[in-house]
């Protein structure tokens, strides 16, 4: 089963107590509906772990202004999780991150 949650702590517990590693983990980044955003999300995740093209799914919003980029990757430890969340949060176009 894949996981998705905020970086740091959840309900007062550290992430490494909530998520068992290694695991498949789901990142969802919401931003403008353009190919540049997809490429930047893939690069941010790919800087830490291998993110093949088939690990990425893109879904536009109902009005087509935004999109959700979902990336499922295999994480080995909590440091990878924190690094990817940090790198995704640095994307200027990012509107929301799960």
C-alpha positions in Angstrom: 0.0 0.0 0.0 1.3 3.5 -0.9 1.3 6.3 1.6 0.9 10.1 1.5 1.1 12.6 4.3 2.6 15.9 5.5 6.4 16.1 6.1 7.7 16.3 9.7 5.2 14.9 12.2 1.6 13.7 12.0 -0.6 13.8 15.1 2.6 14.4 17.1 4.4 11.3 15.9 7.5 11.4 13.7 7.1 10.2 10.1 9.6 7.3 10.6 7.2 5.9 13.2 4.2 6.2 10.9 5.6 4.9 7.7 7.5 1.6 7.4 10.4 1.8 4.9 11.0 0.7 2.3 7.6 1.6 0.8 5.9 2.8 -2.3 4.9 6.4 -1.6 2.4 8.7 -3.4 3.2 12.4 -3.9 0.5 14.7 -5.3 1.5 18.1 -6.5 -1.1 20.6 -7.8 -0.2 23.4 -10.1 -0.8 25.1 -13.4 -1.9 23.0 -16.3 1.2 23.1 -18.4 4.0 20.6 -19.3 6.6 22.7 -17.6 5.0 22.0 -14.2 5.0 18.3 -14.9 8.6 18.3 -15.8 9.6 20.3 -12.7 7.7 17.9 -10.4 9.4 14.9 -12.1 12.8 16.6 -11.7 12.2 17.4 -8.1 11.3 13.8 -7.2 13.9 12.4 -9.6 16.7 14.3 -7.9 16.3 12.0 -4.9 14.9 8.7 -6.3 14.3 7.2 -9.7 11.0 8.4 -11.1 10.2 6.6 -14.4 7.6 8.1 -16.8 5.1 5.4 -16.0 5.2 6.4 -12.3 3.7 9.8 -13.2 0.0 10.4 -13.8 -1.4 13.8 -14.7 -5.1 14.8 -14.2 -6.4 18.2 -15.2 -8.9 20.1 -13.1 -12.5 20.3 -14.3 -12.0 23.8 -15.7 -8.5 22.9 -17.1 -6.7 25.7 -15.3 -4.8 23.4 -12.9 -3.5 19.9 -12.9 -2.6 17.2 -10.3 0.6 15.5 -10.9 0.8 12.1 -9.0 4.1 10.4 -8.6 4.5 6.9 -7.1 8.1 6.0 -6.1 9.9 3.5 -3.9 11.4 5.2 -0.8 14.1 3.6 1.3 14.1 5.9 4.3 12.5 9.0 5.9 15.3 11.2 4.7 14.3 10.6 1.1 10.7 11.5 2.0 11.6 14.7 3.7 14.0 15.7 0.8 11.4 15.2 -1.8 8.7 17.2 0.1 11.2 20.0 0.6 12.2 20.0 -3.1 8.6 20.0 -4.2 7.7 22.9 -1.9 10.4 25.0 -3.6 8.5 24.9 -6.9 7.2 28.4 -7.5 4.1 27.2 -9.4 3.1 24.8 -6.7 -0.4 25.5 -5.4 -1.0 22.5 -3.1 1.0 19.4 -2.0 -0.1 16.1 -0.6 
